[in-house]
Amino acid sequence: MTGGTRRRPRAARRSTVAAIALMVGGAGLIAVNTYASASETNETNQSGTTRLAAGAAGSTVDCPEVADSLPELSEKALAGVSDELAAMDTQVTDAYQRLTRMGTAPGAGEKVKGEVLDPLEKSRAESIGRITDSIGKSTGERPSGLDDLAACEVRTAPGGTTGNGSGDTGADGKDSGDKGSGDQGTGGDGGTPPAAGGENGNGPEATDFVDIRTVRPNVNRAPEARSGASRGSFSVDCGVNENKNYNTDNVIVAPGVTNGAHHTHDYVGNQDVNAFSNNDTFAAAGTSCDKKGDKSSYYWPVMRVQDGTQEFDQNNDGGGKEGNVGKILTAKQAEIKYVGSPTSKVVGMPKFLRIITGDAKAFTNGTANANAHFSCTGFEDKVQLTDKYPICPKGSDVVRSFAFQSCWDGQNTDSANHRSHVAFADANGNCAGGFKAIPQLTMRLVYSVPTPVIANGQVKNAYAVDGFPEQLHKPINDHDDFISVMDQNLMNQVVDCLNKGRNCGAGTPPENGNGAGKGDDDGGKGNGESDDKGGQGGNDGKGDNDGKGGNDGKGDNGKGDTGNGGATEAPAKGGTPNGQDEAKGSGSSGDEAVKSGGTAGADAPRTESTVASEAQRAQSGANPDTSASPSAVSRPEGGEDQEPAGSVNPAPQAEGSQGSLAETGSQLWPAAAGALMLCAGLVVLLRSRRHTARR
């Protein structure tokens, strides 16, 4: 009978309804937040490229490098082999992109094998077969062992972080240490893979960055110069690619192949460099260098800040389609300098010599050819990083530096692997195996980079150098490329300058003699170049054999193409430490032309900067003349805001970094509120039940 049924009090029913409402609402907020977080790891970005799924993040395709196992080849055979090697790069890139679309669904391992690794191995085997056929026809002997290099594997980036992010830096510009603290310098235990991070899901991740002030000093002193050393230097100014000369080709490694690099390069120097260029087009091209006799090509991967900018190549091969996204940064400075050997005189580079330093695939290939160096202005003589991007303190800029191989086999301008015709000097500065010392090319690129912010294991405002997509934008992959196209007169000047222990070229002050300034370099252009003779006397149009031109720098009163007596209107670099102020000289001697530049180049590159205080120099023990590499010399800029490595305050002084916790809270508050509502609902429900039971 209904009349005998006890009904719960109205207040209890209301409490129960309120509790259930709180629990449902809280669960809903948690679910929405979880769904949103999951979507962020598998979303489609603005370029239409699908990001890595959460479980696939940090995974890549790892294949043996076939080029490292090739014998020496004729130029004809090398052309066909290069085509196949470029095709294999594309095969790996395509396989990586298939991998990123798979995620970690049940059975993904078999799917990866069937849809990624097996087809990749088949296509690589076919390319290797064509390579061996080509070599066999050229040499009469098919190389053995290449077939074993067809198979690839999926590799997961090790977890964990590195202690100091770098091994010790050796005097030749390569690392003499152990490259850090473990596999590829990551030092992790290989456990749960980290998220790959990055705007496009293929890096860099938070563990690829380190506050440079927390890194112990790791720069070794260079070998002491011996008797007979070539102690000089020769600088050229080729600009910073102000005219935005970019492409994704690589004429050294993949001649005739469009997008052979799969990433974008900056080019300075020679202005006609692409996949289809050759020695003839190099020689006929214009140049961005101040020395018009230098038509060499200097090129390197661009650096980008991943800030959501839709660059011109956002939807192009080599750009956004292959994971290279964000705003391209133009270097503030691009210092190019040739230096000598600490043990011997140098000989001239042959025209069209090709050199690659570093390895664009070092993350998967290993560090045998890696030669990346990152630092911050004010820290270069103390810390050089190979497997980390530095987070620099306020007032300090990011620096990439390179020191190229300085020993040449004396015969070849290239080789099958693009490495064996040149080599680094040993730890004492000697060239081994009959190789000859040549001028060592060094480069220093300085960038103003928005400071990355790391919070909750994620990096915002990340920056990275372009690379092959499967290399996950790791800093260890940084590299630089060079093709020597100097005319013989200019190369002779470089060699003479180095062997006589002089400092010449862009940004250097004049050397006085016979009561007047030089008639060459920045003082007067009387340097014997094809278009800047500065006079008719002496050797190579230098006037008095060394460009001094007698007593007035005029080169026996001859008129050079660039000014009266090789001085008028000659650019005189000076006024700032980086030589960027280009005042015009108007005097009749080399001295006067440079004096009008403001400071006569007294603060020229490769000298101890006057920006840093004496106290800072004493604290750091800086001695640029004996630092690790000619391209890694300390130039403190904004020194008063900087702190030494190992500072007790390692937090980066980034503008806007205070907002990171607030941003994190804005992402987490729905889940937190949902959990609170769920708990409150449970409490109300339990109290309501206890109250009803007592009644």
GUMI-731449 format. One record per residue (C-alpha): y, z, x; residue number from 0; residue in one letter. Coordinates in steps of 0.02 Angstrom, whole numbers, plus 32768, in hexadecimal, padded with zeros to 4 digits. Example, Ala and Ser with C-alpha at 12.3 -4.5 7.8 and 13.67 -1.06 7.14 Angstrom:
! residues 2
- 7F1F	8186	8267	0	A
- 7FCB	8165	82AC	1	S
! end
This chain:
! residues 695
- 8000	8000	8000	0	M
- 80A9	7FD2	8041	1	T
- 80F9	806E	8000	2	G
- 8095	80D7	807E	3	G
- 80C6	8072	8119	4	T
- 8136	80C9	8195	5	R
- 81C7	805E	81CC	6	R
- 821A	8073	8275	7	R
- 82CA	80B6	826E	8	P
- 8351	8032	8267	9	R
- 839E	806E	830D	10	A
- 82F6	805C	8365	11	A
- 82E2	7FAB	8324	12	R
- 838F	7F7F	8362	13	R
- 836A	7FC8	840D	14	S
- 82C9	7F64	8416	15	T
- 8322	7EC2	83E7	16	V
- 83AB	7EE4	8468	17	A
- 832B	7F08	84EF	18	A
- 82CC	7E67	84CC	19	I
- 8370	7E05	84CC	20	A
- 83A0	7E4D	8575	21	L
- 82F5	7E24	85BE	22	M
- 82F4	7D72	857C	23	V
- 83A6	7D52	85B9	24	G
- 8381	7D99	8665	25	G
- 82E3	7D34	8677	26	A
- 8345	7C9A	8645	27	G
- 83C9	7CB5	86C9	28	L
- 8345	7CCE	874F	29	I
- 82EB	7C30	871A	30	A
- 838A	7BC7	8719	31	V
- 83BB	7C07	87C6	32	N
- 830E	7BE5	880B	33	T
- 830E	7B35	87C3	34	Y
- 83BA	7B11	880B	35	A
- 8386	7B4F	88B7	36	S
- 82E9	7AE4	88B4	37	A
- 834E	7A4D	887F	38	S
- 83C0	7A62	8916	39	E
- 832E	7A48	898C	40	T
- 82F0	79AA	8937	41	N
- 838F	795D	88F4	42	E
- 83CE	78AC	8905	43	T
- 846E	78A6	896B	44	N
- 8505	7839	894F	45	Q
- 84BD	77AA	89B4	46	S
- 8426	77A0	8941	47	G
- 83AF	77DB	89C9	48	T
- 8333	7861	8994	49	T
- 833F	78FF	89FC	50	R
- 82A8	7953	8A47	51	L
- 823F	79BA	89CF	52	A
- 823B	7A72	89FD	53	A
- 818E	7A6F	8A4B	54	G
- 81AB	79CC	8AA8	55	A
- 8249	7A0C	8AFA	56	A
- 8238	7A19	8BB7	57	G
- 81A4	79A1	8BBB	58	S
- 81AC	78FD	8C18	59	T
- 8141	786E	8C58	60	V
- 810F	7881	8D0F	61	D
- 80CF	77E8	8D6D	62	C
- 80A8	77CB	8E26	63	P
- 812F	7769	8E82	64	E
- 80E3	76C1	8EB3	65	V
- 8176	768D	8F21	66	A
- 8150	7718	8F9D	67	D
- 80A3	76CF	8FC0	68	S
- 80D5	761B	8FE2	69	L
- 80C3	75C8	908D	70	P
- 8155	756E	90E0	71	E
- 8175	74C9	9089	72	L
- 81CE	7426	90A8	73	S
- 826E	7407	9047	74	E
- 8215	7388	8FD9	75	K
- 8186	73FD	8FAF	76	A
- 81FD	748E	8F93	77	L
- 8259	7430	8F09	78	A
- 81BC	741F	8E9D	79	G
- 8186	74D1	8EC0	80	V
- 8231	7515	8E8F	81	S
- 8223	74C0	8DE5	82	D
- 817F	7519	8DC2	83	E
- 81C0	75C1	8DFF	84	L
- 8254	75B0	8D89	85	A
- 81DD	7584	8CFC	86	A
- 817A	7622	8D21	87	M
- 8218	768B	8D13	88	D
- 8234	7642	8C66	89	T
- 817F	7667	8C37	90	Q
- 8195	771E	8C64	91	V
- 8239	772A	8C05	92	T
- 81EB	76DE	8B69	93	D
- 8157	7754	8B75	94	A
- 81CB	77EA	8B86	95	Y
- 822A	77B6	8AEB	96	Q
- 8187	77A8	8A89	97	R
- 8159	7856	8AC6	98	L
- 81FC	78A1	8A89	99	T
- 81DE	7861	89D9	100	R
- 8134	78B5	89C8	101	M
- 815D	796E	89C8	102	G
- 80CE	79EC	89C6	103	T
- 806F	79C5	8927	104	A
- 7FB5	79F5	8922	105	P
- 7F51	797B	898B	106	G
- 7FEC	7944	89EB	107	A
- 7F8C	794C	8A8F	108	G
- 7F14	78C2	8A5C	109	E
- 7FA2	7862	8A0D	110	K
- 8005	786A	8AAF	111	V
- 7F70	782B	8B11	112	K
- 7F4D	779D	8A99	113	G
- 7FFF	7767	8A75	114	E
- 805B	7793	8B16	115	V
- 7FEF	77AB	8BB0	116	L
- 7F66	772A	8B94	117	D
- 7FDC	7698	8B6C	118	P
- 804B	76CC	8BFE	119	L
- 7FB9	76CD	8C77	120	E
- 7F84	7621	8C3B	121	K
- 8030	75D3	8C52	122	S
- 8046	7626	8CFC	123	R
- 7F9C	75E7	8D34	124	A
- 7FCF	7537	8D06	125	E
- 8071	7546	8D68	126	S
- 8017	7590	8DFE	127	I
- 7F9D	74FE	8DF8	128	G
- 802B	7482	8E01	129	R
- 8078	74E5	8E91	130	I
- 7FD7	74E1	8EF6	131	T
- 7FC3	7427	8ED4	132	D
- 8074	7405	8F11	133	S
- 805C	746C	8FAE	134	I
- 7FB4	7419	8FCE	135	G
- 7FFF	736B	8FC5	136	K
- 808C	739E	9039	137	S
- 802B	73FF	90BE	138	T
- 7F7B	73BF	90A7	139	G
- 7F3E	7470	9084	140	E
- 7F3D	74C9	8FDE	141	R
- 7F73	7580	8FED	142	P
- 7EF1	7601	8FBA	143	S
- 7F0A	769E	8F55	144	G
- 7F93	765F	8EE2	145	L
- 7F1E	7657	8E4D	146	D
- 7F0C	7714	8E56	147	D
- 7FC5	7726	8E2C	148	L
- 7FBB	76DE	8D7C	149	A
- 7F91	777E	8D1D	150	A
- 801D	77F3	8CE6	151	C
- 8022	789E	8C95	152	E
- 8092	7902	8C21	153	V
- 80E7	798A	8C82	154	R
- 813D	7A24	8C3C	155	T
- 81D1	7A66	8C9A	156	A
- 81A1	7B11	8CE0	157	P
- 81F1	7BA9	8C8F	158	G
- 8256	7C2C	8CE9	159	G
- 82EC	7C1C	8D59	160	T
- 830F	7C0C	8E11	161	T
- 834E	7C98	8E7D	162	G
- 83D6	7C3D	8EDC	163	N
- 83C2	7B8C	8E9F	164	G
- 83B6	7B40	8F4C	165	S
- 8364	7B40	8FF4	166	G
- 83CB	7B48	9093	167	D
- 8431	7AAE	90B5	168	T
- 840A	7A56	9158	169	G
- 8483	7A02	91CD	170	A
- 844F	7952	919B	171	D
- 8480	796E	90E6	172	G
- 83CD	7987	90AB	173	K
- 8380	7A2E	9086	174	D
- 8322	7A82	9112	175	S
- 82EA	7B11	90A3	176	G
- 8266	7B1A	901D	177	D
- 82D3	7ACA	8F96	178	K
- 82E2	7B6C	8F38	179	G
- 8257	7BDB	8EFD	180	S
- 81C9	7B76	8EB7	181	G
- 8194	7AD5	8E63	182	D
- 822D	7A64	8E66	183	Q
- 8290	7B00	8E8E	184	G
- 8274	7B48	8DE0	185	T
- 8211	7BDF	8E18	186	G
- 81C9	7BF7	8D6A	187	G
- 811A	7C29	8D39	188	D
- 80F5	7B8B	8CD7	189	G
- 80EB	7BEB	8C34	190	G
- 8144	7BC5	8B93	191	T
- 81AF	7B2B	8BAF	192	P
- 8269	7B42	8B9D	193	P
- 82CE	7AD7	8B27	194	A
- 8306	7A37	8B7B	195	A
- 83B6	7A52	8B3A	196	G
- 8440	79D4	8B4A	197	G
- 849E	7973	8AC7	198	E
- 8413	78F3	8AB9	199	N
- 8381	7969	8AD0	200	G
- 8354	7935	8B81	201	N
- 83B7	79B2	8BE5	202	G
- 8407	7A03	8C3C	203	P
- 83CF	7AB1	8C05	204	E
- 841C	7B5A	8C25	205	A
- 83AC	7B7E	8CBB	206	T
- 83F2	7AE3	8D12	207	D
- 8498	7B40	8D2C	208	F
- 84C9	7BD2	8D9A	209	V
- 856B	7C30	8DB8	210	D
- 858E	7C01	8E6C	211	I
- 85D3	7CAF	8E92	212	R
- 8525	7CF9	8E77	213	T
- 84D2	7C88	8EF9	214	V
- 84B6	7CC7	8FA8	215	R
- 8502	7C5E	9035	216	P
- 8486	7BDA	906F	217	N
- 84E3	7B60	90DF	218	V
- 84A6	7B4F	9192	219	N
- 8510	7B1F	9226	220	R
- 8507	7A6D	9264	221	A
- 84BB	7A4A	9310	222	P
- 8537	7A60	939D	223	E
- 8577	79BC	93E2	224	A
- 852D	7990	948C	225	R
- 8574	792E	951C	226	S
- 857C	7878	94E8	227	G
- 858C	78A1	942E	228	A
- 85F5	7837	93B9	229	S
- 866B	78BA	9375	230	R
- 86E6	784F	9314	231	G
- 86FB	7823	925D	232	S
- 873A	778F	91FA	233	F
- 8776	779F	9145	234	S
- 878C	7717	90C4	235	V
- 87E6	7727	901E	236	D
- 8793	76C1	8F95	237	C
- 87D6	771F	8EFE	238	G
- 8777	777D	8E78	239	V
- 8748	76EA	8E07	240	N
- 87EC	76F1	8DAA	241	E
- 87C9	7644	8D63	242	N
- 8726	7683	8D15	243	K
- 86B0	760A	8D6C	244	N
- 8609	763F	8D1E	245	Y
- 855C	75F6	8D01	246	N
- 84A9	7632	8CF0	247	T
- 8460	75BA	8D71	248	D
- 841C	75E3	8E1C	249	N
- 8425	754D	8E8E	250	V
- 83CC	75A7	8F1D	251	I
- 8332	75E3	8EC0	252	V
- 832D	7566	8E31	253	A
- 8386	74C4	8E62	254	P
- 838F	7447	8DD3	255	G
- 8361	74CA	8D50	256	V
- 83E2	74FB	8CCE	257	T
- 83E7	75B8	8CAF	258	N
- 8377	75D5	8D45	259	G
- 83C0	7683	8D5F	260	A
- 83B1	76C0	8CA9	261	H
- 8452	7720	8CC7	262	H
- 8508	76F7	8CE9	263	T
- 8555	76E9	8D96	264	H
- 8607	76FC	8DD8	265	D
- 8634	7673	8E54	266	Y
- 86BC	7676	8EDA	267	V
- 86D6	75FF	8F69	268	G
- 8688	7556	8F44	269	N
- 86BD	751B	8E98	270	Q
- 8631	74A0	8E74	271	D
- 8593	7509	8E6E	272	V
- 8510	74F2	8DE7	273	N
- 8459	74C9	8DD9	274	A
- 8477	7413	8E07	275	F
- 84E8	742D	8E9F	276	S
- 84B0	73F8	8F4C	277	N
- 84F2	73F6	8FFD	278	N
- 855A	735B	8FDC	279	D
- 85B1	73A4	8F43	280	T
- 85CC	7449	8F9F	281	F
- 8625	73ED	902C	282	A
- 8693	738A	8FB3	283	A
- 86C3	741D	8F43	284	A
- 8760	7485	8F40	285	G
- 8765	753D	8F6E	286	T
- 87B9	75DB	8F31	287	S
- 87BE	7620	8FE3	288	C
- 885F	7634	9045	289	D
- 880D	75D9	90D7	290	K
- 87FA	7529	9094	291	K
- 8777	7509	9117	292	G
- 8708	7587	90BD	293	D
- 86B0	7531	902D	294	K
- 8623	75B0	9030	295	S
- 85DE	75EC	8F8A	296	S
- 85DD	76A7	8F6E	297	Y
- 858F	76D9	8EC7	298	Y
- 8547	7774	8E75	299	W
- 850F	77B1	8DC7	300	P
- 85A0	77E2	8D58	301	V
- 85B7	7897	8D27	302	M
- 85D0	78C2	8C6F	303	R
- 8601	795A	8C0C	304	V
- 8597	7964	8B6E	305	Q
- 8624	7988	8AF5	306	D
- 85F5	7910	8A69	307	G
- 8666	7884	8AA6	308	T
- 862A	77D9	8A6E	309	Q
- 863A	7778	8B11	310	E
- 8640	76BA	8B1D	311	F
- 8585	76B8	8B46	312	D
- 8550	7732	8ABD	313	Q
- 84E1	76B0	8A6A	314	N
- 84B2	7650	8B08	315	N
- 841D	764B	8B7D	316	D
- 843C	76BF	8C0E	317	G
- 84B6	7723	8BA4	318	G
- 8499	777E	8B00	319	G
- 83FB	771D	8AD7	320	K
- 83AB	776B	8B71	321	E
- 83F1	781A	8B62	322	G
- 848C	7806	8BD0	323	N
- 8513	7845	8B5B	324	V
- 85BF	7894	8B5C	325	G
- 8666	7874	8BAE	326	K
- 8660	781D	8C57	327	I
- 86C5	7880	8CD6	328	L
- 8727	7824	8D5C	329	T
- 872B	787F	8E02	330	A
- 87D1	78CB	8E38	331	K
- 87A7	789E	8EEA	332	Q
- 8727	782C	8F3C	333	A
- 872C	784B	8FF7	334	E
- 86CA	77CD	905D	335	I
- 86B7	77EF	9116	336	K
- 864B	77B0	91A6	337	Y
- 861F	782F	922C	338	V
- 85C5	7825	92D2	339	G
- 8529	786F	9320	340	S
- 8524	7919	9375	341	P
- 84B0	78D6	93FC	342	T
- 84DF	7822	9424	343	S
- 8554	7790	940C	344	K
- 853E	7728	936F	345	V
- 8521	766E	9358	346	V
- 856B	7608	92CB	347	G
- 8515	75F5	9224	348	M
- 84D4	7546	9202	349	P
- 852F	74EA	9178	350	K
- 84D7	74FB	90CE	351	F
- 8477	7597	9102	352	L
- 843A	75F0	9065	353	R
- 8422	76AD	905D	354	I
- 83F0	7721	8FCF	355	I
- 8400	77DB	8FE9	356	T
- 83AC	7855	8F71	357	G
- 832A	782D	8EED	358	D
- 8353	7801	8E39	359	A
- 82A3	783C	8E09	360	K
- 8297	78D9	8E73	361	A
- 826D	7945	8DDC	362	F
- 81C7	78EA	8DC6	363	T
- 81B1	78A2	8E76	364	N
- 81CC	7945	8ED2	365	G
- 8253	7971	8F4F	366	T
- 821C	790B	8FE7	367	A
- 82AF	7893	8FD3	368	N
- 8323	7905	8F70	369	A
- 83D1	7917	8FBB	370	N
- 843F	795E	8F32	371	A
- 84CE	79D3	8F5D	372	H
- 853F	7A2B	8EE0	373	F
- 85C2	7AAE	8F02	374	S
- 8671	7AE6	8ECF	375	C
- 8715	7AD3	8F2B	376	T
- 872C	7B71	8F92	377	G
- 8670	7B8B	8FA4	378	F
- 8633	7AEE	8FFD	379	E
- 8620	7B3B	90A8	380	D
- 85B9	7BC9	905E	381	K
- 8550	7B85	8FCE	382	V
- 84FF	7ADC	8FAE	383	Q
- 848C	7ACC	8F16	384	L
- 8400	7A4E	8F04	385	T
- 83AB	7A7A	8E60	386	D
- 843A	7ACB	8E01	387	K
- 84E1	7A94	8DBB	388	Y
- 8566	7B11	8DF0	389	P
- 85D3	7B71	8D76	390	I
- 8676	7B7E	8DD6	391	C
- 86F8	7C07	8DC2	392	P
- 87A3	7BE4	8D7B	393	K
- 880B	7B78	8DEF	394	G
- 8773	7B2E	8E46	395	S
- 872C	7A7F	8E2D	396	D
- 867A	7A3C	8E31	397	V
- 864B	79DE	8ED0	398	V
- 85BE	7961	8EEB	399	R
- 85A2	7935	8FA2	400	S
- 852F	78BC	8FFC	401	F
- 8500	789E	90B1	402	A
- 84A2	77FC	90CA	403	F
- 841A	77D3	9147	404	Q
- 8464	77BB	91F4	405	S
- 83D4	7769	9253	406	C
- 83A7	76B0	9244	407	W
- 830D	7651	927F	408	D
- 837A	75D0	92D6	409	G
- 8331	753C	9277	410	Q
- 832D	7544	91BA	411	N
- 83B7	7552	9138	412	T
- 833B	758A	90B2	413	D
- 8284	75B8	909B	414	S
- 8201	75B4	9011	415	A
- 8221	7668	8FDE	416	N
- 82DA	765A	900D	417	H
- 82C7	76EE	9082	418	R
- 8259	76CC	911A	419	S
- 82DA	765F	9176	420	H
- 834E	76F6	9184	421	V
- 832F	77AF	91A2	422	A
- 8384	7856	91B6	423	F
- 839D	789F	9263	424	A
- 8331	7934	928E	425	D
- 836D	79E8	928E	426	A
- 83BA	79CF	933A	427	N
- 8415	7931	9307	428	G
- 83A0	78B6	935F	429	N
- 835F	7812	931A	430	C
- 82A3	7805	9331	431	A
- 8228	7775	9343	432	G
- 829C	76FB	939A	433	G
- 831C	7702	930C	434	F
- 83D4	76F0	933C	435	K
- 8464	7760	930A	436	A
- 84DF	7709	9296	437	I
- 857F	774A	9246	438	P
- 854A	77C9	91C3	439	Q
- 8597	77A9	911A	440	L
- 85CD	7848	90C0	441	T
- 8619	7854	9014	442	M
- 866D	78E1	8FB4	443	R
- 8691	78D2	8EFA	444	L
- 86FF	7955	8EA6	445	V
- 8703	796A	8DE8	446	Y
- 8769	79D1	8D70	447	S
- 86DE	7A0C	8CFA	448	V
- 86EF	7A75	8C5C	449	P
- 8690	7B15	8C80	450	T
- 85E2	7B1E	8C31	451	P
- 85C4	7BB8	8BC4	452	V
- 8517	7C05	8BBD	453	I
- 84E8	7C78	8B2E	454	A
- 843E	7CA9	8AE6	455	N
- 83E3	7C34	8B5D	456	G
- 8447	7B9D	8B26	457	Q
- 84CF	7B3D	8B84	458	V
- 856A	7AF8	8B31	459	K
- 85E4	7A80	8B82	460	N
- 855A	7A4A	8BF9	461	A
- 857D	79C8	8C7D	462	Y
- 84FE	795D	8CDA	463	A
- 84EC	78C1	8D44	464	V
- 849E	782A	8CF0	465	D
- 83E7	7809	8D11	466	G
- 8345	77BF	8CD4	467	F
- 8326	780D	8C28	468	P
- 827E	7857	8C59	469	E
- 82CF	78B7	8CEA	470	Q
- 8323	792D	8C6C	471	L
- 83CC	7928	8CC4	472	H
- 8392	799F	8D4C	473	K
- 8411	79B1	8DDA	474	P
- 8388	7995	8E5C	475	I
- 838B	78DB	8E2B	476	N
- 843B	78BA	8E6A	477	D
- 8446	7826	8EE1	478	H
- 84BF	77AB	8F2E	479	D
- 84B6	76F3	8F60	480	D
- 850B	768B	8FE6	481	F
- 8511	75D6	9020	482	I
- 8570	75BB	90C2	483	S
- 85E3	7523	90B8	484	V
- 8663	7544	9142	485	M
- 86A6	74B5	91A8	486	D
- 8678	74BF	9260	487	Q
- 8727	74ED	929B	488	N
- 872E	7584	9228	489	L
- 867E	75BC	9254	490	M
- 86AE	75B1	930C	491	N
- 8743	7622	92E9	492	Q
- 86D4	76A0	9290	493	V
- 865B	76A6	9323	494	V
- 86E8	76AF	93A3	495	D
- 873E	773A	9344	496	C
- 869F	77A3	9335	497	L
- 8666	7788	93E8	498	N
- 8712	77B5	942F	499	K
- 871B	7854	93C7	500	G
- 87B3	781F	9362	501	R
- 87DA	783F	92AB	502	N
- 8810	779C	925B	503	C
- 882E	7748	91B6	504	G
- 8870	7781	910F	505	A
- 88C8	7829	910C	506	G
- 88CB	7840	91C9	507	T
- 896D	7859	922C	508	P
- 899F	77DA	92B2	509	P
- 8970	77F1	9367	510	E
- 8A04	77E1	93DB	511	N
- 8A00	777A	9479	512	G
- 8A7E	7724	94E8	513	N
- 8B06	777D	9488	514	G
- 8AD9	7736	93DD	515	A
- 8A5E	7743	9350	516	G
- 89C1	76D9	933D	517	K
- 89D1	762D	92F6	518	G
- 892E	7640	9293	519	D
- 88E9	76A9	9207	520	D
- 896B	76F3	9192	521	D
- 89FA	76EB	920D	522	G
- 8A0A	7631	921C	523	G
- 8973	75C8	91F0	524	K
- 896D	7578	929D	525	G
- 88B2	7593	929F	526	N
- 886A	74E8	92BA	527	G
- 882C	74D2	9209	528	E
- 8827	7420	91CB	529	S
- 88C3	7434	9160	530	D
- 8923	74BD	91BB	531	D
- 8938	7484	926E	532	K
- 89DB	74E0	9295	533	G
- 89F6	747C	9334	534	G
- 89AB	73FB	93A5	535	Q
- 8991	745D	9444	536	G
- 88F4	74B6	9480	537	G
- 8844	74AE	943A	538	N
- 8821	7485	9383	539	D
- 88DB	7479	935E	540	G
- 88F3	7532	937E	541	K
- 897F	7520	93FC	542	G
- 8961	757C	94A0	543	D
- 88A5	758E	947C	544	N
- 88B5	7627	940E	545	D
- 8930	75FC	9387	546	G
- 89C2	7654	93DA	547	K
- 8A22	75B5	93F8	548	G
- 8A84	75E9	9492	549	G
- 8B18	765B	947A	550	N
- 8B46	7639	93C5	551	D
- 8AA5	761D	9366	552	G
- 8AD2	7567	9348	553	K
- 8A41	7518	93A4	554	G
- 8AAA	74B2	941D	555	D
- 8B2A	7496	9395	556	N
- 8AAC	7438	932A	557	G
- 8ABB	7441	926E	558	K
- 8A20	747B	920F	559	G
- 89FB	7442	915F	560	D
- 8A23	74ED	9116	561	T
- 8AC9	7512	9169	562	G
- 8B46	74F2	91F0	563	N
- 8AF5	751F	9294	564	G
- 8A5E	7563	9239	565	G
- 8ABF	75F8	91F5	566	A
- 8B39	75CC	916C	567	T
- 8AF2	75F3	90C0	568	E
- 8A53	7636	9110	569	A
- 8A0A	76BE	90A0	570	P
- 8A12	776A	90ED	571	A
- 899A	77E7	90A2	572	K
- 89D7	789A	90A1	573	G
- 8A2C	7921	903E	574	G
- 8990	796D	8FF1	575	T
- 88E9	79A8	9038	576	P
- 888D	791A	8FE3	577	N
- 8904	7892	901D	578	G
- 892C	7857	8F6D	579	Q
- 89E9	7843	8F88	580	D
- 8A02	7792	8FC5	581	E
- 8AB4	778C	9009	582	A
- 8AF1	76E8	904F	583	K
- 8B22	76E5	9106	584	G
- 8BC0	768A	9132	585	S
- 8BD5	76A7	91EC	586	G
- 8BB4	7630	927A	587	S
- 8B2F	7699	92CC	588	S
- 8A8C	76E6	9296	589	G
- 8AD5	7795	92A7	590	D
- 8B6A	7772	9237	591	E
- 8AFF	7721	91B2	592	A
- 8A92	77BA	91A4	593	V
- 8B22	7835	91AC	594	K
- 8B68	77ED	910D	595	S
- 8AC7	7823	90B7	596	G
- 8B06	78D5	90AB	597	G
- 8A92	793A	911B	598	T
- 8A52	78B6	9193	599	A
- 89A2	78D2	9151	600	G
- 899B	7980	919B	601	A
- 892F	79B8	910A	602	D
- 88B9	7926	9116	603	A
- 8803	7934	90DC	604	P
- 877E	7984	9149	605	R
- 87F1	7A0A	918E	606	T
- 87FB	7AC0	915E	607	E
- 8863	7AC7	90C0	608	S
- 8908	7B23	90C6	609	T
- 88F8	7B4F	900E	610	V
- 8884	7BE1	902E	611	A
- 88CC	7C80	9076	612	S
- 88A2	7CBB	9125	613	E
- 884C	7D52	90D7	614	A
- 87D7	7CE2	9076	615	Q
- 87AB	7C7F	9110	616	R
- 8785	7D1D	916F	617	A
- 871A	7D5F	90E1	618	Q
- 86B4	7CC0	90CE	619	S
- 86A6	7C9D	9186	620	G
- 86CE	7BE7	9161	621	A
- 86C0	7B6E	91F1	622	N
- 86C2	7ABE	91AE	623	P
- 86A1	7A73	9258	624	D
- 85F5	7AC4	925B	625	T
- 85C4	7ABF	91A5	626	S
- 8523	7A77	9164	627	A
- 8554	79C7	9142	628	S
- 85ED	795C	9161	629	P
- 85F6	7944	90A7	630	S
- 85EA	79FD	907E	631	A
- 8683	7A49	90CE	632	V
- 86E5	7AD3	907A	633	S
- 8787	7AA3	9028	634	R
- 87C2	7B37	8FC1	635	P
- 8834	7B04	8F34	636	E
- 8885	7B87	8EC8	637	G
- 8840	7C09	8F3F	638	G
- 889F	7C9C	8EF8	639	E
- 8838	7C96	8E58	640	D
- 8792	7C8E	8EB1	641	Q
- 8717	7D11	8EE5	642	E
- 8693	7D03	8F6D	643	P
- 85DC	7CE2	8F4A	644	A
- 8583	7D81	8F1D	645	G
- 861B	7DC6	8EC4	646	S
- 8606	7E61	8E5B	647	V
- 8650	7E00	8DC9	648	N
- 85E0	7D67	8DB6	649	P
- 861B	7D36	8D08	650	A
- 866D	7C8A	8D07	651	P
- 8727	7C90	8CE3	652	Q
- 8723	7C0A	8C5D	653	A
- 87AA	7BED	8BDF	654	E
- 8765	7C01	8B32	655	G
- 86C8	7C58	8B6D	656	S
- 86F5	7CF3	8B09	657	Q
- 86C7	7C96	8A6B	658	G
- 8610	7C80	8A95	659	S
- 85D3	7D23	8A46	660	L
- 8635	7D02	89A8	661	A
- 85E8	7C55	899C	662	E
- 853C	7C9E	89B2	663	T
- 855E	7D1E	8929	664	G
- 8596	7C95	88B3	665	S
- 84EE	7C42	88CB	666	Q
- 8488	7CE1	88B3	667	L
- 84E4	7D3C	8826	668	W
- 8484	7CEA	8795	669	P
- 83DE	7D27	87DA	670	A
- 8426	7DD4	87FE	671	A
- 8471	7DE4	8750	672	A
- 83D0	7DA7	8702	673	G
- 836B	7E29	8760	674	A
- 83E4	7EB1	872A	675	L
- 83DA	7E7B	8673	676	M
- 831C	7E76	867D	677	L
- 8315	7F26	86C3	678	C
- 8392	7F66	8642	679	A
- 832B	7F1B	85B5	680	G
- 828D	7F71	85F4	681	L
- 82E8	8018	85FE	682	V
- 832C	8007	854C	683	V
- 8282	7FD4	850A	684	L
- 822A	8068	855C	685	L
- 82AB	80E4	851C	686	R
- 829F	809C	846D	687	S
- 81E2	80AC	846E	688	R
- 81E9	8160	84AC	689	R
- 826B	818C	8427	690	H
- 81FF	813F	839D	691	T
- 8163	8199	83DC	692	A
- 81BA	8243	83D5	693	R
- 81EA	8224	8321	694	R
! end
